[in-house]
Amino acid sequence: MMISSVEFFENLPPKECASCGDVIDEMHECYGNDCQTCAEEKVL
């Protein structure tokens, strides 16, 4: 049985930082895989 697309997206796990594993508070225009802290460390 197929589930609706809404149900599929509601059941996705939260996005995690690729570097430290913390949960990322996503913004609609952001496709990054690192949290703000890790992203800032990479720039410096």
N, C-alpha and C positions, 0 to 999 in steps of 0.2 A: 504494500500500500504506500502510495506517495504522500509525503507530508507537504503542507503548504509552505511557500517560501518565507512567509512571516514566521511560522513556527520554527523553521530551520534557523533563521538568523537570530531569533530569540534564544535558542538553545546553544548557541556557540559559546565556548568558554571565553573568559576575558583575555585580552591580548597581553602577552608578557614581554618584557624587555629581553632582547636577544643576548645582552651582555650580562646582566645581573639577575634576571628572572623576576623582577618586581612587576606587578600589574601596572599597565600603562593606562592612564586616563586619556582615551582617544578623542581626537577632534575630527570633525567631518572632513577637513581638508588635509589631514596628515596621514602619510603612508609610511612613516618611519618605523623602524623596528627597535629603537632604543628609547629608554625613558629620558626625560630632560636632563637628569644628572649625568648619565653616561654619554649622552650626546654632547654636553658641554665639555666633558673630560676629553673627548676625542678631538674637539676643536682646539683646545689649549695645547 
